[in-house]
Amino acid sequence: MADEGPHRMSQAPINLLSALPQPETGEVFEDLLRLGSVRIERIVSSAAPDPVLYDQPQDEWVLLLQGDARLWIDGEVVALGAGDCILIPARTPHRVISTSAQPPCVWLAVHINQA
């Protein structure tokens, strides 16, 4: 195989849906990448999410990889299914209302700090 130069991957690929933690309550957050102003994490939700109200200083784009969930975003209830994504702008209050047990909710979240 030819050398692909400075853009070749130096890590083995990972599967975001394998080796899932199984929290009884709340969520498990796992950083996948931190690069400059961007942080990417995998989130695995239990069927009993914590009623935490988030009001973050950065934009957050979330993609629900599997499961079904309902979010409360600044007074509006948003239903998400596998494959759905949404941008939550910085300083927008939001929380998870409910998540499915089977399959468990697995999220990919991209946090983007403002410059």
Secondary structure, DSSP 8 states (H G I E B T S, - for coil): ----GGGS--S----TTSS----SSSEEEEEEEEETTEEEEEEEE-SS-----B--SSEEEEEEEESEEEEEETTEEEEEETT-EEEE-TT--EEEEEE-TTTT-EEEEEEE---
